[in-house]
Amino acid sequence: MKYVIDKEKRPVYLQLYNQIREDIVNDVLRFDSKLPSIRALAEELGISTVTVEHAYALLSDEGYVESRERSGYVVSFRKTDGFASTAKTTHKYHPATETKHAYPDFPLSVLSKTMRKVLTEHGDLLLEKSPNYGCTELREAIKQYLARNRGISVDTEQIIIGSGSEYLYEHIIMMLGRSHTYGIESPSYKKIEEIYHASEVGYELLPLSHDGIDSAALSNTTASVIHTTPYRSFPTGVSATASKLHEYVRWANQKNRYIIEDDFESEFSVSTKPTDTLFALSKNDNVIYLNTFSKTISPSLRIGYMVLPKHLVKPYEEKLGFYSCTVPTFMQYVLTELIDNGDFERHINRVRRCLRKYNK
């Protein structure tokens, strides 16, 4: 294997993970083929066995490979997974019980200190009306955060700020139009269906299996837009596997199809590497990415954002650019400060460490 490792660039295990994953996705490493032993690959690349083991473990966690007794690690991902025309069985899921984890809330002391700082430094600016798409400073901070943590590289103009996910769902419907049929997970967060119903658009309920939307249902749907929560869909707790994520991307490759990716709570994944986003996986500029700060900071903030595909920026501006931003300027600057000074990411890392201990 001709992998190139830059030991000056950290972390090394992610470099190896990314290169092996690309070979798997591009069929260089085919389904059921065996990966080199941990020791052999470590010696070949001049890195530690722990580093290789960590990369293999990540690939296994995400469903690209699996560990088999006496065989080592074997490729378990294939592009042809899903869309089986003969599939008749819908896998059953087991509804997740809602458990209160003993992980820390966002520190009120940090939030209050940040509010005081913003009041002192920005003064009368906080009384001004926010730009319609949200303050440039916050959109720029989110842009940098997404590039660092979610593998999403976009222009600031693609980011729209709004008061929570429900507000943004409605804007997506108005932007894409009511001629589309929307496919939603079944079951899903109750408000998703309520909003599509209230907006008087056609929608289909797509049953969930153990790893995401059932393949047969996705293949046969008349929907041209699917609304999915790949990480821990509520209330089932189902997370889409790597194979399922690529299946969604392939489904959307047909003309005039879109994916609405609701990435709620994915920051709290216990994986040592952030989960892949559909937005980053897709190469066809057809994924609308959504997230909020309701879980990561507080539901009382009512701050969410969406990232538009580049080709939808102008249509959004033409159809909805006149809408005023519904988030107070003051809170936008508070959130900007929390992201820019590192407090937001420190909190996320603190929660993830707690969750890892809880899941041991």
CORPE-V149130 format. One line per field, one symbol per residue. phi: phi as a letter, one per 40 degrees, with the letter a starting at -180 (. if undefined). psi: psi as a letter, one per 30 degrees, with the letter a starting at -180 (. if undefined). burial: b if it has 24 or more other ideal C-beta (glycine too) atoms within 12 Angstrom, else e. A space follows every 50 residues. Layout:
BEGIN
phi: ???
psi: ???
burial: ???
END
This chain:
BEGIN
phi: .bcbbcccbbccccccdcccccccccgcbcdgcccdcdcccccccgbccc ccdcccccccdcgcbacbcgbgcbcbcacccgfccccbbcccbbdcccbc ccbccccccccccccccccccbfcdcccccddchcdccccccdcccccbb gbbbcdcccbcacgccdcdccccccchcccbbcbcbcaddcccccccccf bcabcbccbcbhcdcccccccccbbbbbbcbfdcbcgcbccdccdccdcc dcccdgbbbccccdgcdcccccbdccbcdcccbbfbbbcbabbcccbacc cfbbabbcddccccdccccbccccccbdddcccccdcccccgcccccdcc cccccccccc
psi: kikkkjffklkeeeeeeeeeeeeeeggejlkglkllleeeeeeefhllee eeeeeeeeeeefgellkkkffbkkkgkkffklgjffkfkkkkljkkkjkj khlklkkeeeeeeeeeeeeeffbfffflkkleflkeeeeeeeeeeeeefg gjjlleffkkklileeeeeeeeeeeelgflkkklkjllkefeeeeeeffh lklkjjkkafgakkeeeeefkfkfkkjkiejikkgfgkkkleeeeeeeee efflkhklkjjjgkgffgkfkfkkkkkeeeekgghgkjkkllgeefdkff ehkllljkkeffeeeeeeegffkkkgkkeefeeeeeeeeeffeeeeeeee eeeeeeeeg.
burial: eebebeeeeeebbbbbbbbbbebbbeeebeeeeebbebeebbeebebeee bbbbbbbbbbbbbbbbeeeeeebbbbbbeebbbeeeeeeeeebeeeeeee eebeebeeebbeebbeebeeebeeeeeeebeebbbebbbbbbbbbbeebb bbebebebbbbbbbbbbbbbbbbbbbeeebbbbbbbebbeebbebbeebe bebbbbbbbbbbbbbebbbebebbbbbbbbbbbbebebbbbbbbbbbbbb bbeeeebbbbbbbbbbbbbbbebbbbbbbbbbeeebbbbbbbbbbbbbee bbbbbbbbbeebbeebeeebeebebbbbbbbbbbbbbbbbeebbbebbbb bbeebeeeee
END
